[in-house]
Amino acid sequence: MRVADRPLPTSIVLDPGALAAWPVRPVFAIEQAPLPPYVWDDGSLWDTGPVWDAATVLASWGDATCDFTGCEIEYGPPDDNGNVPATRCVLQLDNRSGRWGRYNIDGTPAAYGPGSQLWIWADEAAGPGAWWLFAGRIARYDERADDTIEIEAFDYFSDLAQPVGTYTAGANNDLPAARLTSIVAIAAATLLTRFAAGTVHLTAQPTDDAPLEQMQTVTGSDGGVLYGDADGTIVSTDRTWRTGRSDQTAVPTVSTNVCSAPIVLWDPELTTSDAGVAGRVVLENIAHLKATATAATPGPFVLAVADQQWTTQAEGDLLAADLVAQMWQPRLAIETADLYLTDPAHNLWAALDWRRFDRIRILHDSRTPGGVSRVDVLALIAHLSHSITPDGWVMSFGTTRALSYFAPIFWDSNLAWDDGSVWGY
């Protein structure tokens, strides 16, 4: 877990036999709906209904790990405007016991169903470690003819995506954190949040946007991004988000084909595309002020965004210049790559702590007519997914464009002996 993560639920009792052979096991915790207490004269016949003096409510959470047959968790990438999709989870359960598909006589779910929370984390079998993987709310609960249950859930973005009518959030000259807090209050959503203060002063105006759309406009007006973290916290960043997360404790090194690297990826696909590239940026705010910035070598790619909420021309000009400086150059990225977390030959469990916008170092030996040339760059994790079955665990991920690089160190480079520099991979 990371410093600011929400605590794990204390009322859940983990089944000690679930995936006991794995050094780290997933936990699939489903929130149970409370039941009313049994009453003295509830109409039940002798020995056919509730037991006398039965418990008044169900436990708060149930551990479904012993019954799961598959799970997919997907953290999608941001689009060209920096908008991040809701995290989606699909969980399949074996329901031959009847535990997961009970209904009341009126057809309402007896314990589990839409609106219930689904929390997933990885728990270390031989130690105190735990890593959040997903926290959200169930949207769909399907019972199949083969005695299986399929659950579809989304993170708490779904709580903010519902329209609430016309409203005016905050006041003129709000900074982004204050405005986002105001929007969450209008949405009446009970959420954990962590908002960056931001830089620009915002205009206030009526809108009928869903709270999530308005929050994305606010963060975009400051050059930041809004996303749901692995523990369900709604997080906003300022325009410095490309430098990586401050709560990341170690930067992993991975390789596509450098066998001496700590982690060698399976089926890596490298790409150099126009995604997230802009040599010219054109921004326009609510008052129709236009801010434009162009790189020295602009190229054909343009980013244009309207209806932003920065107030002054100077704020818009600075934001446009900052975006061009960060976006003008196409560079290498990992489109997708896999890690087999249950591979006994490699200790890859630390990758369970990887999160969206963490920094990652990438090594790649590029073929050239004269041999190979080493590429050694830093990028951010842009998207990742988990595919978990009782037979194994595959984590896939992709990155942003490379944001910085490591220059090679040559033998006669005037570096002093014992100056702290080390040879590369």
Secondary structure, DSSP 8 states (H G I E B T S, - for coil): --TT-----SS----TTTTTTSSEEEEEEEE--------TT----TTTS--TT--SS--SEEE-GGGEEEEEEEE----TT------EEEEEEE-TTSTT--B-TTS-BSS--TT-EEEEEEEETTSS-EEEEEEEEEEEEEE-TTSEEEEEEEETHHHHSS---SB--S-TTB-HHHHHHHHHHHHT----EEE---SS-B----B-S-HHHHHHHHHHHTT--EEE-TTS-EEE--GGGGG--TT-----EEESS-TTSSEE-EEEEEE--STT--SEEEEEETT--EEEEE-SS--S-EEEEEEE-B-SHHHHHHHHHHHHHHHSS---EEEEEEEETT-TTS--GGGGG--TT-EEEEEEEEEETTEEEEEEEEEEEEEEEEEEETTEEEEEEEE-S--EE-----TTS---TTSS-----
